[in-house]
């Protein structure tokens, strides 16, 4: 399932379709998600 989502995501980005939220919101969501005990943590560093 994760691999299918990843493939779709890459396909959309290559087609020029961008994410529907801005970068700050994505970072906020990632931080919030990583606070959950069941989350697999990812690191996002602001550029």
Backbone as numpy.savetxt, mean C-alpha at the origin, in Angstrom:
# Nx Ny Nz CAx CAy CAz Cx Cy Cz
-3.80 -15.47 -3.04 -4.62 -14.28 -3.04 -3.75 -13.02 -3.04
-2.74 -12.98 -2.20 -1.88 -11.81 -2.13 -1.16 -11.60 -3.46
-0.71 -12.66 -4.05 0.00 -12.55 -5.33 -0.93 -12.02 -6.42
-2.17 -12.43 -6.42 -3.14 -11.93 -7.41 -3.37 -10.44 -7.23
-3.46 -10.00 -6.00 -3.64 -8.57 -5.72 -2.41 -7.79 -6.16
-1.25 -8.34 -5.86 0.01 -7.69 -6.26 0.09 -7.54 -7.78
-0.26 -8.59 -8.51 -0.24 -8.53 -9.98 -1.20 -7.47 -10.50
-2.39 -7.41 -9.92 -3.39 -6.41 -10.34 -2.89 -5.00 -10.05
-2.29 -4.81 -8.89 -1.76 -3.52 -8.50 -0.69 -3.05 -9.49
0.25 -3.93 -9.80 1.32 -3.60 -10.75 0.73 -3.28 -12.12
-0.24 -4.07 -12.54 -0.89 -3.84 -13.84 -1.54 -2.46 -13.88
-2.25 -2.09 -12.83 -2.90 -0.78 -12.77 -1.89 0.36 -12.78
-0.82 0.21 -12.02 0.20 1.26 -12.00 0.88 1.41 -13.36
1.17 0.31 -14.01 1.80 0.36 -15.33 0.88 1.00 -16.36
-0.43 0.84 -16.16 -1.41 1.43 -17.07 -1.59 2.93 -16.81
-0.92 3.43 -15.77 -1.03 4.85 -15.46 -2.16 5.17 -14.50
-2.78 4.17 -13.94 -3.84 4.38 -12.97 -3.21 4.55 -11.59
-3.47 5.68 -10.98 -2.83 5.97 -9.70 -3.75 5.66 -8.55
-3.17 5.63 -7.39 -3.93 5.33 -6.18 -4.90 6.48 -5.89
-6.07 6.16 -5.34 -7.10 7.18 -5.14 -6.88 8.09 -3.92
-5.79 7.92 -3.22 -5.50 8.78 -2.06 -4.08 9.31 -2.17
-3.81 10.40 -1.47 -2.47 10.97 -1.55 -1.48 10.20 -0.68
-0.24 10.54 -0.84 0.86 9.83 -0.17 0.75 9.88 1.35
0.40 11.05 1.88 0.27 11.20 3.33 -0.79 10.25 3.89
-1.89 10.11 3.17 -2.96 9.21 3.62 -2.48 7.76 3.57
-1.74 7.41 2.53 -1.20 6.04 2.45 -0.26 5.74 3.61
0.61 6.70 3.93 1.52 6.51 5.06 0.76 6.40 6.38
-0.30 7.20 6.54 -1.11 7.13 7.74 -1.77 5.76 7.87
-2.32 5.27 6.76 -2.96 3.94 6.77 -1.97 2.83 7.06
-0.78 2.93 6.48 0.24 1.91 6.71 0.65 1.90 8.18
0.85 3.06 8.74 1.22 3.16 10.15 0.12 2.58 11.03
-1.11 2.92 10.73 -2.25 2.40 11.50 -2.34 0.88 11.40
-2.19 0.37 10.19 -2.25 -1.07 9.97 -1.16 -1.80 10.73
0.03 -1.21 10.75 1.15 -1.87 11.40 1.04 -1.90 12.91
0.11 -1.15 13.46 -0.11 -1.16 14.91 -0.89 -2.40 15.35
-1.57 -3.04 14.42 -2.34 -4.23 14.75 -1.41 -5.39 15.07
-1.80 -6.22 15.99 -0.98 -7.37 16.38 -0.83 -8.39 15.25
-1.84 -8.49 14.39 -1.81 -9.49 13.33 -1.17 -8.98 12.04
-0.70 -7.73 12.03 -0.14 -7.15 10.81 1.28 -7.63 10.57
1.60 -7.81 9.32 2.98 -8.05 8.93 3.54 -6.67 8.61
4.45 -6.25 9.39 4.94 -4.89 9.33 5.73 -4.61 8.04
5.46 -3.45 7.46 6.22 -2.93 6.33 6.76 -1.58 6.75
7.86 -1.21 6.17 8.44 0.08 6.51 8.25 1.02 5.33
7.72 2.20 5.61 7.59 3.23 4.60 8.30 4.47 5.11
9.26 4.92 4.35 9.99 6.10 4.74 9.60 7.26 3.86
9.24 8.40 4.44 8.90 9.56 3.61 10.13 10.03 2.85
9.91 10.41 1.61 11.03 10.91 0.78 11.11 12.40 0.84
